[in-house]
């Protein structure tokens, strides 16, 4: 049996996240305390108490989700000896995967995703933007729709989440036009997303340069577990490779469908999602119906893994 460990991206956060892990392990609380001291934030308090609007701010959301995911992973590793064949994450979740592989440590990754969140917002400037999830259309149709809508403004397919769920991103006018065309083409739903910028598009190109500069100040070691990249759905343990791909990933499409299909093709039959909620497990069920997926959001979820870890 081959297993992959997977990690969610932005949007899975909730007030109260990671609290049972932190209360069970005082060393985790100290990591959050040091992060807050070093970054002049109140991440620990915001995760525990909210408000939700503050937790949704990208520079806090990203480290919150990464931290929760690693808490869940560490609790799993303390109980079970199962080693994955691959690790992968959705967008910011790729940084979490690098921690799981050993390419980055937790403190390095928390710093980088915090800065990544700041850079993504700063790069937007005054450009009116939007993102939306198109549900019920083939991804190739959505890509064609984006091309047709470019006379109204930049819009691109940026998150290939499932064969029939694709997120589009760009200028407000471009996304509005593409959303209209998607409905005409028969999309079941087009859901506007509450986000802080036109993520994974050239509209935040400056963020890529800033993130590269930030990453160049940190050592990326070679990892022990292959990381499947969002950029090209290929696996690598190389630290330099990971750094180079992350610089491009921030302005490129998240090829999640291809990532999952790559792992399945390599023989992966079981996926374990570490982090808040069950977003990726829901996607995987719509990518490969034969694959099994389990989620570790809270300590109590660990018991469900008894059978597959024997």
N, C-alpha and C positions, 0 to 999 in steps of 0.2 A: 504494500500500500504506500503510495506517495502522497504526501501532504504539503500544502502551501499555507503559509501564514500571510494574511492580508490585513491592510490597515486603511480605515476610511479617511475621507477628506472633509473639507468644510461643509457645514450644514447639518452634521450629526450631533452637534453640541446640545446640552440642556443644563439648566441650573441644578446643581447637586451632583454633577458628574464627578466620578472618581473618589467620592467621599468615603465609601466603604474600604477602598484600597488604602487610602491615606490614613484612616483611623486604625487600620490593621498593621501598618508599617510606618513607624515614626520617621524613618530615613527618607521616605517620600515627601513628608511634610517639610523636612529640612531642605530638600531640593527646590521645592516651590518657594520657600522663604528666601533662599539664596537668589533665585531667579528674580523675585520681586525687588530685592535689594539692589541687584545689578542693573535692572532695567527700569527702575522707578515706576513700577506697576503694582496693582493689587490683584494679581491673577488668582492667588489662592482664595481670597475673599469673594471674588467675582464668580469663580467656579462653584463655591459653596453656597453663596447667598444671592447671586445675581446682582443687579437686575438683568433680565434677559437681553434687553437692548444693548447693555454694555458688553455682555458675553458675545454678542453677534458682531462686535467690532473686530475686523479681520486680524489686527495685530495681537488680539487676545484669543480669538477663536482658534487660530492655528496652533499656538503652543498648548492651549487647553486640550484640544483633541489629541495631539501628539502625546502629551503627558498621560492622559487617560489610557491611551492605547498601550503605552509601555508599562503602566501599572498593571493592566490586565495580563500582558505578556509575562511580566515577572512573577505574578501570582501563579500563572499556569506553569511556568518553568520550575517554581518551587515545589510543585505537586507532581508534575509529570516529566518524563525524560524524553518525550517525543521530539525529534529533530526534523525540521521541514526540509524538503528538497529545494524549495524556492520561497522567497519572500517578495511581496509586491504591495504597493499602496496607490490609492487613487489621489492624484494631484499632491497636496501637501502630505498625504499618507506615504508618499515615496520617501520622504525624509525619515519617517518612522521605520520604514523597511530598512533603511541604511543603519539605523540603530540596532535593529534586530540582527543584521548581518555582521555588525561590528565595525562598519566603515566609519561611523560617527559614534560618539558617546551621547548620552541623554542631554547633558548640559550644552554641548555644542549644537545639537539639533534644536533644542528649545530656543537658543539664541538666534539661530539662522531662520527659523520659521517666524519668529517674532519680527525680525528685521524684514523678512520677505513680505509679511503682511503690511508693514509700514511702507515698504517700497511700492507695493501694488496699488495702494491708495494714493500715495504721493504722485505716482506716475500719471494718474488719470488727468490731473489738472482740472480745467473747467469743462472738459468735453462731456456733454450729456451722453449717458451710456445705458445699456440694458443687457440683461441675460434672460433667457427663457428656455424651458424644457419642452421639446416637441415629442409628443407621445403618440404612437400608432402609425408612424411612417417609417419606411426603410431609410437607413442612414444615407444611402446614395441619393434618394429623393430629396432629403433635407439639404444635402450639399448643393444639389442643383437649384433648389429654391434660394439658397443664400447667394448663389451666382446671379440669379435673376433679380434679386432685391438690391444689388449693389448700386443701382442708379439712385437709390434713396439714401445710401450711406453704407459704411463698412459693416459687414456682418459675416460671421463664419461659424461653421460647425466646430465646436471646441471640445466637447465631452461625448465620446462614443460609449455610452453607458451600457446599452443593450442593443440588439439588432433593431429594436423599434422605440428606443428612447435616446434622443440626441439633444444635447444642450447647445444653443446658439448664443453668440456673444458679439457685441460690437457697439456701434453708435445707437442712440435711442431710436433714430429714424430708420436705420437699417434693420434693427431687430423688429420694429413695429411692422415694417413692410414684409419681412420674411414670415412673421407670425400670421399676418393676413393671408399670405400665399399658402402657408401650411394648412390653414383651416379650409381653404378652397380645395386643396389637394386631398382633403379627407382625414387630416389629423384628428385623433380622438380628443386630444386636449393639447392646449398650448398654455403652459403655466409660467407666468412671469416670476422670476426669482429675485429675492431680496438680497442683493450683494453690494459689495463696496467698490466694484469696478468692472470693466469689461475684460475679465480674466481670460488668459490664454489667447490673447490677440496682440497684434503689433501696436495697438493703442497704448499698451503699457510697456513698450519696448525699453524705455529708460530703466524700468525695474529690473530687467534682465542684466543690464550693465552694472547696476548697483549691487545686485545679488552676487554676481561673479566676483566683484571686488571684495565683498564681504567673505565669500567662500574661500578666496585665495589667501585669507589670513588664518585659515583653519586647516589642520592636517586631516586629509581624507585617507585613512588606512585602507589596505586591501581587506576585503571581508571574508568571512568563512562560509557564507551561504549566498548563492547567486540571487541577485536582485533583478527582477524583471522591470524594465524601464517603461514608463508611460510614453516616452518619445517614439520608440520603435518596436516595442514588445519583444526586445531581445534581453538575454540574461548575461550578467557580468558580476564578478566579485572585485573588479578593479576600482580603487578609490578615485584615481584620476578620471576614469571613465564616468563614474557617478557624478563627479563635480561638473564635468563638461556637459553631460546630458541635462542636469538640473538647471544650468544656465539657459538652455534652450527650452526646457519644459515649460517655464513660466509664461512663454508667449506662443506655445505650440499646443496642438490638440492632445487631449488625454485619450490614448488608444486603449481604453480599458477592455473592450470586447476582444481585441487582438491579444492583449496580455493574458486574459483568461484562456483563450483558445490555444495560445502557445503552451501554457502550463498543462492543459488537458492533453495536448498532443505529445507532451513529454511524459505522460503517464500519471499525472496528478488526478486523483479521484476524490480527495477530501480537502476542503478549504476551511481554515479556522480564521474568523474575523475577530480581531482584537480592537475594542474601542466602543464608543457610545453608539447605541442602537444597532440596527441590523441592515443598514443601507446596502452594503456590498453583497450580503447573502441574498437579498432580494434581486439584485442585478444578476448574480450568478445563476439563479434558478431560471432566468430568462435568456441566458446565454447557452447553458448546457444543462439540460434537464436530468442527465445521468449523474452529475456531480453532486456531492453532499457538502453542505456548508453549515458550520456551527458558529455561534457568536458568543464572545466573552465580553459582556458589558459590566457585569457585577460579579462579586466573589461567588455568589450562589450559582452562577452559570457554569462553574468549573465541574460540578458533579456530572453534568451531561456528557463529559468527555471520557468518562471511565472506560467505556467499551472500545473506542477507537485507539486508545493509548496503550492497550494491553500488548 
